[in-house]
Amino acid sequence: MVVAVVLTVSTPFFWLLDNPDTGQLVAASIQAATGIAALVWSLMQSSTSPQAEVTAADTGKAKATGGGRASTGVRSPRNLGSGPVRAERTGDAAAEGSGSSASTGIDFS
């Protein structure tokens, strides 16, 4: 963001240093406005999207066979968000067969 600010502020000055004509003045104005708009947009973006609380509670049984995955808890990618994740009183999970997996808690894979 620091680089964006420096480029936004400095670039139009290159247009304006050499007695600009109307076209150069318009181009410098458009360039500055575009840079400011991009800076405002980047400030409004969040590095991690907020996530509501996720809870798995009182779940039933789950069974995976033949390379499948079973989960009675929460399965989520780690970079999904920043909200709290809980697994309470989850059910039984069983995995049978090669490559199968089971989870009763929180799985960030």
C-alpha angles and dihedrals in degrees: 000000000000090000090049091053093048093048093045092053100038105040098068089051090065088059092047101045097080104055096275124224121220094275093052091047091051091046091050091050093049091046092051092047091050091050092049091048090051091048093050090047092051091049090053092053119090124221090220123026114235115248129201118237112285118206132176111194136166094001126173132238125300130192130190124196136173098022096320129137125235126192132174092177132049124311115189140143111260093236095053096106147303105266126114119275123201137178116195131177093348122184130248119290122196132185124198127180137024115318095009121133136188134195133185097181135037118325117191098185 
